[in-house]
Amino acid sequence: MKKLCVMTIVAAAMLMMGSCGNKSQQVPFDSGDSLDLANVDPTVYGVCGEGTAMNTLQLITDTGDTLTLDISQAQENKQVFGGLQTGDRMAVVPNDKKTAASIVVNQATLLGNWVMPNPIDGSDEVGIRIKEGGIAESIDQSSIVYKTWRLINGQLEIVLVREGGSEEEETYVYDLVLLGADSLVYKDAEDTFEYSRQKPKHRDGKEMEVQLEEASMDDFKM
């Protein structure tokens, strides 16, 4: 009986040593089975191609692929923002097969200075400057300092810091409502923000206006 117990202990020890020495069986990282796919951003980035038509978007992706996406449903749902212009950078939320798009955002249109009347007294304009590289800046606002922006899942994410508070970064995610050459509207569950593209100003602070000369008969003489 004692001999059997000794042999059993020796066999167990050898098994433990073998399992510890077999490094090829160790998995130091998650195999991926526990990955939360709900948090993966499906957005595809690229450039609007020349093959874009009324109901289709040709997207030359950043990885070098060329996708032809049906955008008719996105247009019907008013989820195409900023227009389609060949050469403009786009952010697109496609379906699983990458044959259609549910949300299309023209990033080139989104860039720029966006302002609204000061909500406190309306005496001046305040707003946000959306720049390339995910940089955001405040326009004539001392209480809010915009830091960064990005598009994720077809939504606009903005990171800011409130002066005079804890100065910790706050992250807000908004649904786009409207994006055009001169208009930007986005909202969350509580607020809607309506901006206009800031017009260039003279040195005296007045907005520049383009004056069109009236046509005369001399303009049509050969």
Secondary structure, DSSP 8 states (H G I E B T S, - for coil): -HHHHHHHHHHHHHHHHHHHH-GGG---S--STT--GGGS---EEEEE-TT--SSEEEEEETTS-EEEEE-HHHHHTT-EES---TT-EEEEEE-TTSSBEEEEEEHHHH-EEEEEE-TTTSSSEEEEEEEGGGEEEEES-SSEEEEEEEEETTEEEEEEEETTTT---EEEEEEEEEE-SSEEEEE-SS-EEEEEE---B-TTS-B---------GGGG--
